[in-house]
Amino acid sequence: MSKFWDKYTSQKSFTSFPMHILKDYAKGNVLDLGCGDGTHAGMVREFFTGQIYAIDPSEQIINKAKNNFSDINFKTASAYKLPYQDNFFDLIYSIDVIEHLKEPQKMLIEVQRILKPGGVIIFQTPNYPIKRVYDFYNVIAKKNWRQSFKDDPTHFYKFTALKLKKMCSKYFVVIDFMTRNIFLEKKLKFLKNKKDKMPWILFGQKSIIILKKK
């Protein structure tokens, strides 16, 4: 399995995330769950001086991350079996990872275990089926003919915004729920202020959910 993710992460492009959200919640011990080459953890290090930990199933990509950011605690590990003690983290964030899991509930149980009471977990994941609209747009409108129309085959769990919220609500309390990149928002300026409002949450390319452990 590690070799599979070695190959996948070597081909994967950087995924953006609004860093101001992480800045608002970063304190104590912080975990980047599914860190890839450590880019996001490195960006967190720019404004946070506490302890940053990061895991990824790819040993190859973790070795790269260690070379890039020597002051961050990187480990090769599965999201299903996190190598940390109970009630250890104040903040856990996971950017475009949960959709790659065949058993996301299993990961949520592990996150619940290692998160402190009152601790925060933040997920970002593609919002289906709108995500597919963006896939076609990126190929046609941007004339990016090298990009395939096919969906990412490693997206084993295709979350709609509401499905994500329903699943996470079984384990955590929802603090905030929003979307990113509402279709046509650049032309319809009023949409920029609707990203945390229904029904507009349903029409964004990405879903972001901020949760707290009871």
Disulfide bonds with the S-S distance in Angstrom:
none
